[in-house]
């Protein structure tokens, strides 16, 4: 889990984070809980879910699941 830095800007998500977001979404996590986990605004999670950010992350997450 990300370290919370109160009063500091949210951290930037990476492609690896976005793949993890997709895994969490598919496991039934709420977007607000995922956002809290990564210390970001819930809008960032929504952008990943809709494909506005890291559009390839969904397919990577599916591929990783099949390989595991």
C-alpha positions as CSV (number, residue, x, y, z in Angstrom):
1,X,0.0,0.0,0.0
2,X,1.2,3.5,-0.8
3,X,2.5,5.7,2.0
4,X,0.1,8.5,2.7
5,X,1.7,12.0,2.5
6,X,-0.9,14.3,4.0
7,X,-0.8,17.7,2.4
8,X,1.3,16.4,-0.5
9,X,0.1,15.9,-4.1
10,X,-1.1,12.5,-5.1
11,X,1.5,10.3,-6.7
12,X,1.5,9.5,-10.4
13,X,0.3,6.1,-11.5
14,X,2.5,3.9,-13.7
15,X,1.5,1.2,-16.2
16,X,2.2,-1.4,-13.6
17,X,-0.1,0.4,-11.2
18,X,-2.8,0.5,-14.0
19,X,-2.5,-3.2,-14.5
20,X,-2.9,-3.8,-10.8
21,X,-6.0,-1.4,-10.9
22,X,-7.6,-3.7,-13.5
23,X,-6.9,-6.8,-11.4
24,X,-8.5,-5.1,-8.4
25,X,-11.5,-4.0,-10.4
26,X,-12.0,-7.5,-11.7
27,X,-11.9,-8.8,-8.2
28,X,-14.7,-6.5,-7.2
29,X,-12.9,-3.6,-5.4
30,X,-14.6,-0.3,-5.4
31,X,-13.0,2.5,-7.3
32,X,-12.8,4.6,-4.2
33,X,-11.0,1.9,-2.3
34,X,-8.5,1.4,-5.1
35,X,-7.9,5.2,-5.2
36,X,-7.2,5.2,-1.5
37,X,-4.9,2.2,-1.9
38,X,-2.8,4.1,-4.4
39,X,-3.3,7.5,-2.8
40,X,-4.8,9.1,-5.9
41,X,-8.0,10.9,-6.7
42,X,-10.8,8.4,-7.7
43,X,-10.9,10.2,-11.1
44,X,-7.6,8.6,-11.9
45,X,-9.1,5.2,-11.4
46,X,-12.0,6.1,-13.6
47,X,-9.7,7.3,-16.3
48,X,-8.0,3.9,-16.2
49,X,-11.3,2.1,-16.3
50,X,-12.6,4.0,-19.3
51,X,-9.3,3.7,-21.2
52,X,-8.4,7.4,-21.1
53,X,-5.2,6.5,-19.3
54,X,-3.1,3.4,-20.0
55,X,-5.6,1.9,-22.5
56,X,-3.4,-1.2,-22.9
57,X,-3.5,-2.0,-19.1
58,X,-6.8,-4.0,-19.4
59,X,-5.3,-6.4,-22.0
60,X,-2.0,-6.7,-20.1
61,X,-4.0,-7.6,-16.9
62,X,-5.9,-10.3,-18.9
63,X,-2.7,-11.7,-20.3
64,X,-1.0,-11.8,-16.9
65,X,-4.0,-13.7,-15.4
66,X,-3.9,-16.3,-18.2
67,X,-0.2,-16.8,-17.8
68,X,-0.4,-17.3,-14.0
